[in-house]
Amino acid sequence: MQEENTKDFGRIAAQTAKQVVMQKLKEMEKQIALDELSEKEDELLTTIVKRIEQNVVYVQIVGSHTEGVMLEQDQIPGEKFHINDRVKVYVKKIKDSFKGVQIQVSRSNVGFLRKLFEIEVPEIENGDVVIKNIARDAGNRSKVAIMATKPHIDALGACVGNRGIRINTIMNEINGEKIDLVPYSDDPLEYIANALSPAKVLSVEINESLKSSRVIVPDDKLSLAIGKMGQNVRLAARLTGWKIDVKPQSAVDGSSEVKEVEYELTDLPDDDTFADFEDVEDLEYDDKDGE
């Protein structure tokens, strides 16, 4: 191979060579960074708030110089951030753009809540308890469908923890958002009834071909089943994947005209949701009025 003497290069040729080398180095650095970050997608990371611009929070991932972006819709309503705050975030998406590697992080995503449960509940991490689905209205209420994979495991007790320490830790991290733990069931009748917790359900009828159900509740539990602005029945529909028509017992008996509410998945906005329980109303971390 013939060696070239750089002294023989002209000024323009030298500048061109330098630019090519620098460009290649930048591309390699960018690819290495992208490869490293791709492993962090769908993970929970600790970050530090670096700046806030027009409700967009820019965070730096601890242990790196990488910056993440948390848009307003990815923040939990009511949360306030300050510069240098340490904040847990969920890595929603990592993409390469003309501006470089962009990391979209979130605290309102259902993946964020799922990861918190995996961290706080060892039985979920080791597979003794599984999260079947999550329906979330970030900042207000979430319903988490859980199921034990072994007969001797109490899925509800595992998630609640001794004196409610586990569930309270999770709720504190999500700014006090209410959480309904819902026993999952392969029986849609039971699952739908559980999903409307904390309301008591008298009966459930389903139409499998239409994926719809009619739920009868006591008159005095109608508002609880529906929830504030329809939140409880809406989350239950998301959680189960069934259209839910809630009616009071008196309306079925024909004794009075009482309002009814119907929700189905098509009533809901297109966002990333996963997916509920029955005796939750007796637990300290949930309020009985459904607010």
Contacts in CASP RR format, 6 or more apart in sequence:
PFRMAT RR
TARGET T0000
AUTHOR 0000-0000-0000
METHOD contacts of the structure
MODEL  1
MQEENTKDFGRIAAQTAKQVVMQKLKEMEKQIALDELSEKEDELLTTIVK
RIEQNVVYVQIVGSHTEGVMLEQDQIPGEKFHINDRVKVYVKKIKDSFKG
VQIQVSRSNVGFLRKLFEIEVPEIENGDVVIKNIARDAGNRSKVAIMATK
PHIDALGACVGNRGIRINTIMNEINGEKIDLVPYSDDPLEYIANALSPAK
VLSVEINESLKSSRVIVPDDKLSLAIGKMGQNVRLAARLTGWKIDVKPQS
AVDGSSEVKEVEYELTDLPDDDTFADFEDVEDLEYDDKDGE
6 14 0 8 1.000
9 17 0 8 1.000
30 96 0 8 1.000
30 100 0 8 1.000
30 101 0 8 1.000
33 66 0 8 1.000
33 101 0 8 1.000
34 94 0 8 1.000
34 96 0 8 1.000
34 101 0 8 1.000
37 66 0 8 1.000
37 94 0 8 1.000
37 101 0 8 1.000
37 103 0 8 1.000
38 94 0 8 1.000
40 61 0 8 1.000
40 91 0 8 1.000
40 94 0 8 1.000
41 91 0 8 1.000
41 92 0 8 1.000
41 93 0 8 1.000
41 94 0 8 1.000
42 90 0 8 1.000
42 91 0 8 1.000
42 111 0 8 1.000
43 90 0 8 1.000
43 91 0 8 1.000
43 115 0 8 1.000
44 88 0 8 1.000
44 89 0 8 1.000
44 90 0 8 1.000
44 91 0 8 1.000
44 112 0 8 1.000
44 115 0 8 1.000
44 116 0 8 1.000
44 119 0 8 1.000
45 61 0 8 1.000
45 62 0 8 1.000
45 88 0 8 1.000
45 89 0 8 1.000
45 90 0 8 1.000
45 91 0 8 1.000
45 105 0 8 1.000
46 61 0 8 1.000
46 62 0 8 1.000
46 86 0 8 1.000
46 87 0 8 1.000
46 88 0 8 1.000
47 59 0 8 1.000
47 60 0 8 1.000
47 61 0 8 1.000
47 62 0 8 1.000
47 68 0 8 1.000
47 86 0 8 1.000
47 87 0 8 1.000
47 88 0 8 1.000
47 89 0 8 1.000
47 105 0 8 1.000
48 59 0 8 1.000
48 60 0 8 1.000
48 62 0 8 1.000
48 84 0 8 1.000
48 85 0 8 1.000
48 86 0 8 1.000
48 87 0 8 1.000
49 57 0 8 1.000
49 58 0 8 1.000
49 59 0 8 1.000
49 81 0 8 1.000
49 82 0 8 1.000
49 83 0 8 1.000
49 84 0 8 1.000
49 85 0 8 1.000
49 87 0 8 1.000
50 58 0 8 1.000
50 59 0 8 1.000
50 60 0 8 1.000
50 67 0 8 1.000
50 83 0 8 1.000
51 58 0 8 1.000
51 83 0 8 1.000
52 58 0 8 1.000
52 81 0 8 1.000
52 83 0 8 1.000
55 72 0 8 1.000
55 75 0 8 1.000
56 69 0 8 1.000
56 70 0 8 1.000
56 71 0 8 1.000
56 72 0 8 1.000
57 69 0 8 1.000
57 70 0 8 1.000
57 75 0 8 1.000
57 81 0 8 1.000
57 87 0 8 1.000
58 67 0 8 1.000
58 68 0 8 1.000
58 69 0 8 1.000
58 70 0 8 1.000
59 67 0 8 1.000
59 68 0 8 1.000
59 69 0 8 1.000
59 70 0 8 1.000
59 87 0 8 1.000
59 89 0 8 1.000
59 105 0 8 1.000
60 66 0 8 1.000
60 67 0 8 1.000
60 68 0 8 1.000
61 67 0 8 1.000
61 68 0 8 1.000
61 103 0 8 1.000
62 86 0 8 1.000
66 101 0 8 1.000
66 103 0 8 1.000
67 103 0 8 1.000
68 89 0 8 1.000
68 102 0 8 1.000
68 103 0 8 1.000
68 104 0 8 1.000
68 105 0 8 1.000
69 102 0 8 1.000
69 103 0 8 1.000
69 104 0 8 1.000
69 105 0 8 1.000
70 89 0 8 1.000
70 104 0 8 1.000
70 105 0 8 1.000
70 106 0 8 1.000
70 107 0 8 1.000
71 104 0 8 1.000
73 108 0 8 1.000
74 92 0 8 1.000
74 104 0 8 1.000
74 105 0 8 1.000
74 106 0 8 1.000
74 107 0 8 1.000
74 108 0 8 1.000
74 109 0 8 1.000
75 81 0 8 1.000
75 107 0 8 1.000
75 108 0 8 1.000
76 107 0 8 1.000
76 108 0 8 1.000
76 138 0 8 1.000
76 139 0 8 1.000
76 174 0 8 1.000
76 175 0 8 1.000
76 177 0 8 1.000
77 108 0 8 1.000
77 138 0 8 1.000
77 139 0 8 1.000
77 140 0 8 1.000
78 139 0 8 1.000
78 175 0 8 1.000
79 107 0 8 1.000
79 175 0 8 1.000
81 87 0 8 1.000
87 107 0 8 1.000
88 107 0 8 1.000
88 112 0 8 1.000
88 116 0 8 1.000
88 173 0 8 1.000
89 105 0 8 1.000
89 106 0 8 1.000
89 107 0 8 1.000
89 112 0 8 1.000
90 105 0 8 1.000
90 106 0 8 1.000
90 107 0 8 1.000
90 109 0 8 1.000
90 111 0 8 1.000
90 112 0 8 1.000
90 115 0 8 1.000
91 103 0 8 1.000
91 104 0 8 1.000
91 105 0 8 1.000
92 104 0 8 1.000
92 105 0 8 1.000
92 106 0 8 1.000
92 109 0 8 1.000
93 103 0 8 1.000
93 104 0 8 1.000
94 101 0 8 1.000
94 102 0 8 1.000
94 103 0 8 1.000
94 104 0 8 1.000
95 101 0 8 1.000
95 102 0 8 1.000
95 104 0 8 1.000
96 102 0 8 1.000
106 112 0 8 1.000
107 138 0 8 1.000
107 174 0 8 1.000
108 136 0 8 1.000
108 138 0 8 1.000
108 139 0 8 1.000
109 272 0 8 1.000
110 134 0 8 1.000
110 135 0 8 1.000
110 136 0 8 1.000
110 142 0 8 1.000
110 272 0 8 1.000
110 273 0 8 1.000
110 274 0 8 1.000
111 134 0 8 1.000
111 272 0 8 1.000
111 274 0 8 1.000
112 174 0 8 1.000
113 134 0 8 1.000
113 136 0 8 1.000
113 142 0 8 1.000
113 144 0 8 1.000
113 170 0 8 1.000
113 174 0 8 1.000
114 131 0 8 1.000
114 134 0 8 1.000
114 274 0 8 1.000
116 170 0 8 1.000
116 173 0 8 1.000
116 174 0 8 1.000
117 124 0 8 1.000
117 131 0 8 1.000
117 144 0 8 1.000
117 159 0 8 1.000
117 170 0 8 1.000
118 124 0 8 1.000
118 125 0 8 1.000
119 125 0 8 1.000
120 166 0 8 1.000
120 169 0 8 1.000
120 170 0 8 1.000
121 129 0 8 1.000
121 158 0 8 1.000
121 159 0 8 1.000
121 161 0 8 1.000
121 166 0 8 1.000
123 129 0 8 1.000
123 148 0 8 1.000
123 153 0 8 1.000
123 155 0 8 1.000
123 158 0 8 1.000
123 159 0 8 1.000
124 130 0 8 1.000
124 131 0 8 1.000
124 158 0 8 1.000
124 159 0 8 1.000
127 149 0 8 1.000
128 148 0 8 1.000
128 149 0 8 1.000
128 150 0 8 1.000
128 153 0 8 1.000
128 158 0 8 1.000
129 146 0 8 1.000
129 147 0 8 1.000
129 148 0 8 1.000
129 149 0 8 1.000
129 153 0 8 1.000
129 155 0 8 1.000
129 158 0 8 1.000
129 159 0 8 1.000
130 146 0 8 1.000
130 147 0 8 1.000
130 149 0 8 1.000
131 144 0 8 1.000
131 145 0 8 1.000
131 146 0 8 1.000
131 274 0 8 1.000
132 145 0 8 1.000
132 146 0 8 1.000
132 147 0 8 1.000
132 184 0 8 1.000
132 275 0 8 1.000
133 144 0 8 1.000
133 145 0 8 1.000
133 184 0 8 1.000
133 239 0 8 1.000
133 274 0 8 1.000
133 275 0 8 1.000
133 276 0 8 1.000
134 142 0 8 1.000
134 143 0 8 1.000
134 144 0 8 1.000
134 145 0 8 1.000
134 239 0 8 1.000
134 273 0 8 1.000
134 274 0 8 1.000
134 275 0 8 1.000
135 142 0 8 1.000
135 143 0 8 1.000
135 235 0 8 1.000
135 236 0 8 1.000
135 238 0 8 1.000
135 239 0 8 1.000
135 273 0 8 1.000
135 274 0 8 1.000
135 275 0 8 1.000
135 276 0 8 1.000
136 142 0 8 1.000
136 143 0 8 1.000
136 235 0 8 1.000
136 273 0 8 1.000
136 274 0 8 1.000
137 231 0 8 1.000
137 234 0 8 1.000
137 235 0 8 1.000
138 174 0 8 1.000
138 177 0 8 1.000
139 174 0 8 1.000
139 175 0 8 1.000
139 176 0 8 1.000
139 177 0 8 1.000
140 177 0 8 1.000
140 178 0 8 1.000
140 231 0 8 1.000
141 177 0 8 1.000
141 178 0 8 1.000
141 179 0 8 1.000
141 180 0 8 1.000
141 231 0 8 1.000
141 232 0 8 1.000
141 235 0 8 1.000
142 174 0 8 1.000
142 177 0 8 1.000
142 178 0 8 1.000
142 179 0 8 1.000
142 180 0 8 1.000
142 235 0 8 1.000
143 179 0 8 1.000
143 180 0 8 1.000
143 182 0 8 1.000
143 195 0 8 1.000
143 197 0 8 1.000
143 235 0 8 1.000
143 236 0 8 1.000
143 238 0 8 1.000
143 239 0 8 1.000
143 275 0 8 1.000
143 276 0 8 1.000
144 159 0 8 1.000
144 179 0 8 1.000
144 180 0 8 1.000
144 181 0 8 1.000
144 182 0 8 1.000
144 276 0 8 1.000
145 182 0 8 1.000
145 183 0 8 1.000
145 184 0 8 1.000
145 191 0 8 1.000
145 195 0 8 1.000
145 239 0 8 1.000
145 275 0 8 1.000
145 276 0 8 1.000
146 155 0 8 1.000
146 156 0 8 1.000
146 159 0 8 1.000
146 181 0 8 1.000
146 182 0 8 1.000
146 183 0 8 1.000
146 184 0 8 1.000
146 277 0 8 1.000
147 155 0 8 1.000
147 183 0 8 1.000
147 184 0 8 1.000
148 154 0 8 1.000
148 155 0 8 1.000
148 158 0 8 1.000
155 183 0 8 1.000
156 181 0 8 1.000
156 183 0 8 1.000
156 277 0 8 1.000
156 279 0 8 1.000
158 166 0 8 1.000
159 166 0 8 1.000
159 167 0 8 1.000
159 181 0 8 1.000
160 166 0 8 1.000
160 167 0 8 1.000
160 181 0 8 1.000
160 283 0 8 1.000
160 285 0 8 1.000
161 167 0 8 1.000
164 283 0 8 1.000
164 284 0 8 1.000
164 285 0 8 1.000
167 179 0 8 1.000
167 181 0 8 1.000
167 285 0 8 1.000
168 285 0 8 1.000
170 179 0 8 1.000
171 177 0 8 1.000
171 178 0 8 1.000
171 179 0 8 1.000
171 285 0 8 1.000
178 285 0 8 1.000
178 286 0 8 1.000
178 287 0 8 1.000
178 290 0 8 1.000
179 285 0 8 1.000
179 286 0 8 1.000
180 197 0 8 1.000
180 198 0 8 1.000
180 235 0 8 1.000
180 276 0 8 1.000
180 277 0 8 1.000
180 280 0 8 1.000
180 286 0 8 1.000
181 277 0 8 1.000
181 280 0 8 1.000
181 283 0 8 1.000
182 194 0 8 1.000
182 195 0 8 1.000
182 197 0 8 1.000
182 239 0 8 1.000
182 276 0 8 1.000
182 277 0 8 1.000
182 278 0 8 1.000
182 280 0 8 1.000
183 194 0 8 1.000
183 277 0 8 1.000
183 278 0 8 1.000
184 191 0 8 1.000
184 194 0 8 1.000
185 191 0 8 1.000
185 194 0 8 1.000
188 204 0 8 1.000
188 206 0 8 1.000
188 208 0 8 1.000
188 213 0 8 1.000
188 240 0 8 1.000
188 242 0 8 1.000
189 204 0 8 1.000
189 206 0 8 1.000
191 240 0 8 1.000
191 276 0 8 1.000
192 201 0 8 1.000
192 204 0 8 1.000
192 206 0 8 1.000
192 213 0 8 1.000
192 215 0 8 1.000
192 236 0 8 1.000
192 240 0 8 1.000
192 242 0 8 1.000
192 244 0 8 1.000
193 201 0 8 1.000
193 204 0 8 1.000
193 215 0 8 1.000
193 278 0 8 1.000
194 276 0 8 1.000
194 277 0 8 1.000
194 278 0 8 1.000
195 235 0 8 1.000
195 236 0 8 1.000
195 239 0 8 1.000
195 240 0 8 1.000
195 244 0 8 1.000
195 276 0 8 1.000
196 215 0 8 1.000
196 217 0 8 1.000
196 225 0 8 1.000
196 232 0 8 1.000
196 233 0 8 1.000
196 236 0 8 1.000
196 244 0 8 1.000
196 246 0 8 1.000
196 276 0 8 1.000
197 276 0 8 1.000
197 277 0 8 1.000
197 278 0 8 1.000
197 279 0 8 1.000
197 280 0 8 1.000
197 281 0 8 1.000
198 224 0 8 1.000
198 280 0 8 1.000
198 281 0 8 1.000
198 286 0 8 1.000
198 288 0 8 1.000
198 290 0 8 1.000
199 217 0 8 1.000
199 221 0 8 1.000
199 224 0 8 1.000
199 225 0 8 1.000
199 232 0 8 1.000
200 217 0 8 1.000
200 218 0 8 1.000
200 221 0 8 1.000
201 215 0 8 1.000
201 216 0 8 1.000
201 217 0 8 1.000
201 225 0 8 1.000
202 216 0 8 1.000
202 217 0 8 1.000
202 218 0 8 1.000
202 249 0 8 1.000
203 215 0 8 1.000
203 216 0 8 1.000
204 213 0 8 1.000
204 214 0 8 1.000
204 215 0 8 1.000
204 216 0 8 1.000
205 213 0 8 1.000
205 214 0 8 1.000
205 215 0 8 1.000
206 212 0 8 1.000
206 213 0 8 1.000
206 214 0 8 1.000
206 242 0 8 1.000
207 213 0 8 1.000
210 243 0 8 1.000
211 241 0 8 1.000
211 242 0 8 1.000
211 243 0 8 1.000
212 242 0 8 1.000
212 243 0 8 1.000
212 244 0 8 1.000
212 245 0 8 1.000
212 264 0 8 1.000
213 242 0 8 1.000
213 243 0 8 1.000
213 244 0 8 1.000
213 245 0 8 1.000
214 245 0 8 1.000
214 247 0 8 1.000
215 225 0 8 1.000
215 244 0 8 1.000
215 245 0 8 1.000
215 246 0 8 1.000
215 247 0 8 1.000
216 247 0 8 1.000
216 248 0 8 1.000
216 249 0 8 1.000
216 252 0 8 1.000
217 224 0 8 1.000
217 225 0 8 1.000
217 246 0 8 1.000
217 247 0 8 1.000
217 248 0 8 1.000
217 249 0 8 1.000
218 248 0 8 1.000
218 249 0 8 1.000
219 248 0 8 1.000
219 249 0 8 1.000
219 250 0 8 1.000
219 258 0 8 1.000
222 246 0 8 1.000
222 248 0 8 1.000
222 258 0 8 1.000
222 259 0 8 1.000
224 232 0 8 1.000
224 288 0 8 1.000
224 289 0 8 1.000
224 290 0 8 1.000
225 232 0 8 1.000
225 233 0 8 1.000
225 246 0 8 1.000
226 232 0 8 1.000
226 233 0 8 1.000
226 246 0 8 1.000
226 261 0 8 1.000
227 233 0 8 1.000
227 290 0 8 1.000
227 291 0 8 1.000
228 290 0 8 1.000
228 291 0 8 1.000
230 261 0 8 1.000
230 263 0 8 1.000
232 290 0 8 1.000
233 244 0 8 1.000
233 246 0 8 1.000
233 261 0 8 1.000
233 263 0 8 1.000
234 263 0 8 1.000
234 267 0 8 1.000
234 268 0 8 1.000
235 276 0 8 1.000
236 244 0 8 1.000
236 263 0 8 1.000
236 276 0 8 1.000
237 243 0 8 1.000
237 244 0 8 1.000
237 263 0 8 1.000
237 264 0 8 1.000
237 265 0 8 1.000
237 267 0 8 1.000
237 268 0 8 1.000
238 265 0 8 1.000
238 268 0 8 1.000
238 273 0 8 1.000
238 275 0 8 1.000
239 275 0 8 1.000
239 276 0 8 1.000
240 275 0 8 1.000
240 276 0 8 1.000
241 265 0 8 1.000
241 275 0 8 1.000
243 262 0 8 1.000
243 263 0 8 1.000
243 264 0 8 1.000
243 265 0 8 1.000
244 262 0 8 1.000
244 263 0 8 1.000
244 264 0 8 1.000
245 260 0 8 1.000
245 261 0 8 1.000
245 262 0 8 1.000
246 260 0 8 1.000
246 261 0 8 1.000
246 262 0 8 1.000
247 258 0 8 1.000
247 260 0 8 1.000
248 258 0 8 1.000
248 260 0 8 1.000
250 256 0 8 1.000
250 258 0 8 1.000
251 257 0 8 1.000
251 258 0 8 1.000
251 260 0 8 1.000
280 286 0 8 1.000
281 288 0 8 1.000
END
